[in-house]
Amino acid sequence: MKNIMKYKGYWAKVEYSDEDGCFWGEIEGLKNDSITFEGETVKELKQDFKDAINHYLSVCKETNTEPEKQCKGSLNVRLGTELHNQAKMKKIKKNISINELIKEAVILYLKTN
């Protein structure tokens, strides 16, 4: 994936700041915690990314706190009335739940893009 770094189940989008002359990123999707990192080179960026996550996990362990996960596995989807109606009709035809229909659609999309 373009501009995405992954480590120990966490991922972050990486950007470049011309003003600061460095790469930077933040772990996305955390509600209560913030994990940021930066580096002037790709090597420094990767190391700071790993160090930031390792530090976060170590603080969670020391404080006996469950580390936050970026994705919980559930989300709300707002389809609009017409698309929602079409999805409900399709799920009836396929004899599956609307959740399974949406899951199949996402899997198909990810395979083709």
Secondary structure, DSSP 8 states (H G I E B T S, - for coil): -TTEEEETTEEEEEEEETTTTEEEEEETT-SS---EEEESSHHHHHHHHHHHHHHHHHHHHHTT-----S--S-------HHHHHHHHHHHHHHTS-HHHHHHHHHHHHHHH-
